[in-house]
Amino acid sequence: MLKQPQQKYRPFPQIILTERQWPSRVIQHPPIWMSTDLRDGNQSLFEPMNSVQKLNLFKELCALGFKEIEVGFPSASQTDFNFVRQLISEEHIPKDVTIEVLTQAREHLIRQTLSSLQGARRAIVHVYNATSPQFRDIVFAMSKAEVIEMAVSAVRLVKDLTAQQPETEWVLQYSPEAFSMTELDFALDICNAVTAAWEATPSNKIILNLPATVEAATPNIYADQIEWMHRHLAKRDSIILSLHPHNDRGTAVAATELGLMAGADRVEGCLFGHGERTGNVDLVTVALNLYTQGIDPQLDFSNLNRTARLVEEATQLPIHPRHPYVGDLVFTAFSGSHQDAIKKGLAAQAADTLWNVPYLPLDPADVGRTYDSVIRVNSQSGKGGIAYLLETIYGIVMPRRLQIEFATVVQQYMDASGQEMSAENLWQIFNEHYLKNNRPFGYQQHHLFEHGSAQGIRMLMSIQGQSQWLSGEGNGPIDAFIHALASVGIVVNVHSYEERSLSNTNEGSHAKACAFIELAQVGQATTAYGVGVDENIITASLKAIISGLNRLDLPMWSYQQAA
């Protein structure tokens, strides 16, 4: 049993913020995106990426549209140092992309970091030191003044060293580590001191990055902290205010969105939320959340499967199948009621209109997903999902009552196997029960003839394995065949008939006709559907009648041998 929490934990203190503005705001444009996959994400891996994997991921990030990419911690790892040098010396960095590197606020680490960036066209030097009481009192045993001096001294050193490399355009980023657990007035003091030391101006802005290094409160608290800083920072017009949320409470995406409403300009995170502990904020989720609200995120996730596979290969971390937008099952419905609603929504969705499909907040096609994986069939599924798969993949557009009938057939298979049913499995079952079921009746051939105003038919069919000719007349081929059957004691009524083009067949490029007929034995309430497929619509209709006869399970004693 869990301990009494009030005896061990204390709630995070409320932020005093009068007339807060963020709750009434909406996000209207994308933030500046900064990927930290190659640094923060890489630091969290069981086995860090090698240079080949890092280069492949760097190129993918550039292709996705990231303009700022944190590529490593060159003073902490020779591998990272060498990778930064490789990017610069081998000219892998596009002209519109800025690399960023991280360093602690210590002189020898800063010097080594700056040496890794020699020859870069443009670079962000990201300096940090911890500011919260936990770190000041427990880890470093430093006063507030000493912590501020550490940050300011580091910034002055960066300023001096970058002046010695004028061929590079330099940007400073400062992070008060554990900002979200730091007293706001102290966070403000140290950020203002750093801004002054860098001599930031509107044309030479400093990036102030405010990390929720450990997510310690509800996302509205983080938004309050961001808005408070946004309101009180000196030289706000010379500052790019950046967010770096972690996901310890599982609310990093919410904290990011609220932080943007609260005045932030920029977001740092990883593609799928990698990072220490429970990870950094998931940039794909944040970006596609914006996309579903009609905002262009200016990142290209039109082939999200490719990106996901590349990241999985590089990180050796699997993406959860229910991960927002990218998981293998996020656009998949097993529930029968969900499937029915999706099927109807997709059928009603017109091209070039606003997306309006139940259960699908995003069109799977927009992220490179196909519709064939949207609906999957298991023991929870219903007629809508089964019908959708047969229609989209095999072109069988079943009447509604046939959907109900066939769903019962499939359910029997599902109850026996307990396994998921693929579209191919469904097609095999459909074939077995409707198209290839030739016992006790089977189609062999037919001939039509005119007899005055009536349509005549001579039909060769098998009955319990014996070939037999039947003849009949009616007001059309179907009626004539029904009368021919009656002549040998097979008396049935046609309750409904539909025909459709079957152009989505896997059996060839020629369009085929598909006929659906609902039959009932005279005097009986039970009906059964028959289905026939052929290039000739009349032949398809006759095959459908025979298919229906086989599914009616008529008593054999009623058959008569034709003369």
NORQUI-V132931 format. One record per residue. N is the residue number from 1. RES is the residue in one letter. PHI is phi in whole degrees, -180 to 180 (* if undefined). PSI is psi in whole degrees, 0 to 359 (* if undefined). NEAR is the number of other ideal C-beta (glycine too) atoms within 12 Angstrom. Layout:
n,res,phi,psi,near
N,RES,PHI,PSI,NEAR
N,RES,PHI,PSI,NEAR
//
This chain:
n,res,phi,psi,near
1,M,*,139,4
2,L,-65,147,8
3,K,-69,162,8
4,Q,-64,115,8
5,P,-64,328,10
6,Q,-67,345,9
7,Q,-87,350,8
8,K,-128,333,8
9,Y,-127,150,12
10,R,-121,144,10
11,P,-68,153,11
12,F,-69,136,21
13,P,-66,144,16
14,Q,-68,150,15
15,I,-92,131,27
16,I,-82,102,15
17,L,-139,105,25
18,T,-84,144,10
19,E,52,47,12
20,R,-58,143,25
21,Q,-104,333,20
22,W,-62,328,31
23,P,-63,336,17
24,S,-98,4,11
25,R,-97,159,20
26,V,-127,152,16
27,I,-77,128,28
28,Q,-116,348,13
29,H,-153,159,15
30,P,-73,154,30
31,P,-79,175,37
32,I,-71,126,34
33,W,-95,137,40
34,M,-132,117,44
35,S,-85,129,48
36,T,-114,25,50
37,D,-57,321,50
38,L,-83,353,50
39,R,-120,285,47
40,D,-63,315,42
41,G,-62,316,40
42,N,-65,324,41
43,Q,-65,340,29
44,S,-91,356,28
45,L,-83,148,27
46,F,-57,315,11
47,E,-127,106,14
48,P,-57,154,30
49,M,-64,145,34
50,N,-85,178,23
51,S,-65,325,28
52,V,-67,314,15
53,Q,-64,319,27
54,K,-66,320,37
55,L,-67,318,27
56,N,-61,318,26
57,L,-70,322,43
58,F,-59,315,37
59,K,-64,323,25
60,E,-66,319,31
61,L,-61,320,43
62,C,-64,317,29
63,A,-65,328,22
64,L,-72,341,34
65,G,111,9,26
66,F,-70,132,44
67,K,-104,346,26
68,E,-131,126,41
69,I,-137,121,49
70,E,-81,116,48
71,V,-101,352,51
72,G,166,184,45
73,F,-125,73,33
74,P,-62,336,40
75,S,-83,350,30
76,A,-102,346,24
77,S,-152,131,29
78,Q,-66,327,17
79,T,-61,316,27
80,D,-67,318,33
81,F,-58,312,28
82,N,-65,325,21
83,F,-68,319,38
84,V,-61,316,45
85,R,-62,320,28
86,Q,-63,316,26
87,L,-58,318,39
88,I,-77,310,30
89,S,-70,328,16
90,E,-94,5,16
91,E,57,50,14
92,H,-88,352,27
93,I,-92,117,34
94,P,-60,156,22
95,K,-64,334,13
96,D,-98,12,14
97,V,-114,136,32
98,T,-112,128,34
99,I,-87,154,49
100,E,-130,143,50
101,V,-130,151,46
102,L,-106,144,43
103,T,-149,146,44
104,Q,-71,161,28
105,A,-82,62,40
106,R,-133,139,22
107,E,-57,308,22
108,H,-67,330,16
109,L,-73,322,30
110,I,-65,317,36
111,R,-62,317,23
112,Q,-66,322,29
113,T,-62,313,41
114,L,-65,327,35
115,S,-67,332,25
116,S,-70,339,40
117,L,-98,6,43
118,Q,-59,129,24
119,G,91,358,22
120,A,-70,145,35
121,R,-70,315,23
122,R,-150,139,26
123,A,-149,147,40
124,I,-105,122,42
125,V,-97,117,47
126,H,-104,108,48
127,V,-106,141,47
128,Y,-145,155,46
129,N,-150,153,41
130,A,-76,143,31
131,T,-127,350,43
132,S,-76,160,31
133,P,-56,323,22
134,Q,-55,312,20
135,F,-75,318,27
136,R,-61,317,28
137,D,-89,321,16
138,I,-96,315,12
139,V,-86,311,16
140,F,-106,340,23
141,A,51,55,12
142,M,-124,149,22
143,S,-80,168,15
144,K,-60,318,26
145,A,-62,321,15
146,E,-68,323,20
147,V,-66,318,36
148,I,-63,317,31
149,E,-63,322,21
150,M,-59,315,35
151,A,-67,313,42
152,V,-64,317,28
153,S,-61,320,23
154,A,-64,318,39
155,V,-66,318,41
156,R,-62,320,25
157,L,-64,315,30
158,V,-59,319,41
159,K,-62,317,29
160,D,-68,315,19
161,L,-69,321,30
162,T,-69,331,32
163,A,-64,338,16
164,Q,-83,354,17
165,Q,-126,68,24
166,P,-69,346,10
167,E,-70,345,16
168,T,-104,139,25
169,E,-86,120,20
170,W,-106,140,35
171,V,-128,136,37
172,L,-101,135,42
173,Q,-121,133,45
174,Y,-122,135,49
175,S,-123,122,47
176,P,-80,96,44
177,E,-56,143,36
178,A,62,36,35
179,F,-52,315,43
180,S,-66,347,45
181,M,-113,14,32
182,T,-101,144,36
183,E,-59,134,26
184,L,-61,319,33
185,D,-65,326,18
186,F,-74,320,28
187,A,-59,320,39
188,L,-64,315,30
189,D,-59,314,27
190,I,-73,324,45
191,C,-68,319,45
192,N,-66,322,30
193,A,-65,319,34
194,V,-67,317,44
195,T,-59,318,34
196,A,-67,319,25
197,A,-64,325,29
198,W,-78,344,36
199,E,59,49,19
200,A,-65,145,31
201,T,-136,168,14
202,P,-59,335,12
203,S,-96,353,11
204,N,-138,70,21
205,K,-75,152,29
206,I,-102,145,43
207,I,-95,118,40
208,L,-103,112,47
209,N,-102,123,47
210,L,-112,91,49
211,P,-83,139,49
212,A,-88,74,50
213,T,-55,320,36
214,V,-126,120,29
215,E,-71,112,38
216,A,-117,357,30
217,A,-151,174,28
218,T,-66,155,23
219,P,-62,335,36
220,N,-68,330,26
221,I,-67,317,34
222,Y,-61,319,48
223,A,-63,319,37
224,D,-60,317,34
225,Q,-62,317,48
226,I,-66,315,47
227,E,-65,321,34
228,W,-60,315,35
229,M,-66,317,41
230,H,-57,321,34
231,R,-76,326,23
232,H,-103,345,23
233,L,-61,136,34
234,A,-72,149,21
235,K,55,45,25
236,R,-58,330,24
237,D,-73,353,18
238,S,-109,15,25
239,I,-126,135,36
240,I,-99,114,35
241,L,-90,121,41
242,S,-118,148,46
243,L,-109,144,51
244,H,-141,74,52
245,P,-83,137,52
246,H,-99,177,42
247,N,-123,33,36
248,D,-61,326,29
249,R,-96,1,26
250,G,78,19,19
251,T,-126,29,29
252,A,-63,321,40
253,V,-64,315,37
254,A,-63,317,29
255,A,-61,322,43
256,T,-65,311,44
257,E,-63,318,36
258,L,-69,325,38
259,G,-64,324,48
260,L,-67,321,41
261,M,-63,332,29
262,A,-84,358,35
263,G,123,1,34
264,A,-74,155,45
265,D,-110,344,32
266,R,-147,151,37
267,V,-133,131,48
268,E,-107,139,49
269,G,-178,189,47
270,C,-119,156,46
271,L,-50,307,45
272,F,-118,27,42
273,G,84,21,40
274,H,-69,161,42
275,G,145,173,40
276,E,-59,152,24
277,R,56,244,20
278,T,-91,4,22
279,G,103,170,38
280,N,-82,173,44
281,V,-63,144,52
282,D,-83,108,44
283,L,-70,328,51
284,V,-64,316,43
285,T,-64,315,41
286,V,-62,315,44
287,A,-65,316,43
288,L,-76,336,35
289,N,-60,317,30
290,L,-63,317,31
291,Y,-58,318,29
292,T,-72,351,25
293,Q,-101,13,21
294,G,84,16,16
295,I,-108,125,21
296,D,-72,115,18
297,P,-74,349,33
298,Q,62,28,18
299,L,-128,141,36
300,D,-102,102,25
301,F,-111,33,40
302,S,-73,347,22
303,N,-129,65,19
304,L,-68,330,37
305,N,-61,317,25
306,R,-61,315,21
307,T,-62,317,37
308,A,-62,316,34
309,R,-66,322,21
310,L,-65,317,29
311,V,-66,319,39
312,E,-62,319,25
313,E,-67,320,20
314,A,-73,323,34
315,T,-97,342,34
316,Q,62,24,18
317,L,-112,123,27
318,P,-74,148,18
319,I,-90,129,33
320,H,-60,139,19
321,P,-63,344,16
322,R,-108,17,14
323,H,-62,136,28
324,P,-52,133,30
325,Y,70,324,41
326,V,-110,340,38
327,G,-59,150,27
328,D,-61,337,23
329,L,-112,6,23
330,V,-69,336,29
331,F,-104,21,37
332,T,-110,131,32
333,A,-117,129,35
334,F,-104,331,27
335,S,-64,135,22
336,G,-61,317,30
337,S,-67,323,19
338,H,-64,315,28
339,Q,-62,318,34
340,D,-63,317,28
341,A,-67,319,25
342,I,-65,315,38
343,K,-57,314,37
344,K,-68,322,25
345,G,-65,316,26
346,L,-65,324,33
347,A,-67,327,20
348,A,-86,344,15
349,Q,-72,115,21
350,A,-90,151,12
351,A,-64,146,10
352,D,62,30,6
353,T,-122,164,10
354,L,-61,138,12
355,W,-63,130,24
356,N,-153,62,18
357,V,-114,126,29
358,P,-56,141,23
359,Y,70,358,28
360,L,-123,92,31
361,P,-69,344,23
362,L,-133,139,31
363,D,-69,116,28
364,P,-53,329,35
365,A,-64,333,22
366,D,-67,336,25
367,V,-112,22,34
368,G,81,17,23
369,R,-97,146,28
370,T,-93,160,18
371,Y,-76,344,29
372,D,-67,345,23
373,S,-101,1,29
374,V,-68,317,37
375,I,-116,125,47
376,R,-126,151,34
377,V,-114,124,41
378,N,-137,196,29
379,S,-67,347,23
380,Q,-91,354,23
381,S,-82,166,37
382,G,-129,191,31
383,K,-63,327,33
384,G,-63,316,36
385,G,-67,318,45
386,I,-62,314,44
387,A,-63,321,40
388,Y,-63,315,40
389,L,-65,316,42
390,L,-67,327,43
391,E,-73,311,33
392,T,-73,330,26
393,I,-102,324,26
394,Y,-116,357,34
395,G,78,10,27
396,I,-86,108,40
397,V,-99,95,26
398,M,-79,140,35
399,P,-59,156,29
400,R,-60,317,21
401,R,-68,330,22
402,L,-69,323,41
403,Q,-56,316,34
404,I,-65,315,24
405,E,-63,313,32
406,F,-69,327,41
407,A,-60,324,37
408,T,-65,320,22
409,V,-62,313,30
410,V,-64,322,40
411,Q,-60,324,27
412,Q,-63,319,16
413,Y,-66,317,28
414,M,-64,318,29
415,D,-63,327,15
416,A,-76,321,13
417,S,-95,325,17
418,G,72,7,12
419,Q,-102,162,15
420,E,-67,145,25
421,M,-107,121,35
422,S,-84,168,27
423,A,-60,322,33
424,E,-64,319,18
425,N,-61,315,26
426,L,-62,319,40
427,W,-64,321,32
428,Q,-63,317,20
429,I,-66,317,33
430,F,-61,315,39
431,N,-59,313,24
432,E,-62,319,22
433,H,-88,335,30
434,Y,-122,319,38
435,L,-98,328,36
436,K,-115,11,21
437,N,-81,104,30
438,N,-117,26,26
439,R,-129,129,21
440,P,-87,356,24
441,F,-111,146,40
442,G,-144,144,26
443,Y,-84,138,35
444,Q,-122,303,23
445,Q,-165,166,19
446,H,-149,159,33
447,H,-136,134,22
448,L,-102,149,27
449,F,-150,158,17
450,E,-96,138,14
451,H,-135,87,17
452,G,67,233,9
453,S,-88,0,10
454,A,-99,159,19
455,Q,-103,127,27
456,G,-108,156,26
457,I,-143,139,37
458,R,-116,123,26
459,M,-123,125,42
460,L,-101,118,24
461,M,-140,160,37
462,S,-98,139,22
463,I,-128,112,32
464,Q,52,43,17
465,G,86,354,13
466,Q,-106,128,18
467,S,-71,140,18
468,Q,-151,135,28
469,W,-89,135,23
470,L,-124,148,40
471,S,-134,148,29
472,G,-168,165,33
473,E,-132,152,27
474,G,-168,193,24
475,N,-87,7,19
476,G,-179,175,24
477,P,-59,320,37
478,I,-67,313,40
479,D,-63,321,26
480,A,-63,319,33
481,F,-69,323,49
482,I,-62,319,37
483,H,-68,324,30
484,A,-63,321,36
485,L,-66,321,40
486,A,-63,332,25
487,S,-66,342,26
488,V,-114,20,29
489,G,87,9,21
490,I,-99,95,37
491,V,-107,110,25
492,V,-135,159,37
493,N,-114,149,28
494,V,-93,118,33
495,H,-89,325,26
496,S,-158,154,23
497,Y,-146,134,32
498,E,-140,150,29
499,E,-135,144,29
500,R,-144,158,28
501,S,-79,137,20
502,L,-112,84,31
503,S,-96,351,21
504,N,-100,32,25
505,T,-79,149,24
506,N,-88,0,18
507,E,-96,4,18
508,G,155,173,13
509,S,-87,347,10
510,H,-80,137,14
511,A,-68,141,20
512,K,-118,163,30
513,A,-99,144,28
514,C,-125,123,42
515,A,-113,138,42
516,F,-121,128,41
517,I,-134,136,41
518,E,-109,120,31
519,L,-116,157,39
520,A,-145,142,26
521,Q,-69,138,26
522,V,-57,129,21
523,G,88,358,11
524,Q,-116,146,18
525,A,-85,335,10
526,T,-70,132,20
527,T,-115,163,26
528,A,-146,146,39
529,Y,-93,145,44
530,G,-122,150,45
531,V,-131,136,47
532,G,-132,141,42
533,V,-128,129,41
534,D,-164,162,28
535,E,-71,339,21
536,N,-105,127,23
537,I,-67,326,26
538,I,-68,315,27
539,T,-61,319,30
540,A,-60,320,36
541,S,-66,318,39
542,L,-66,320,47
543,K,-64,325,43
544,A,-65,320,44
545,I,-62,315,46
546,I,-65,320,47
547,S,-58,317,40
548,G,-66,321,44
549,L,-59,316,42
550,N,-64,329,35
551,R,-86,344,36
552,L,-75,337,33
553,D,57,58,18
554,L,-71,149,30
555,P,-67,133,13
556,M,-68,333,14
557,W,-67,347,8
558,S,-83,351,22
559,Y,-80,145,24
560,Q,-121,142,17
561,Q,-73,126,14
562,A,-68,150,23
563,A,-71,*,9
//
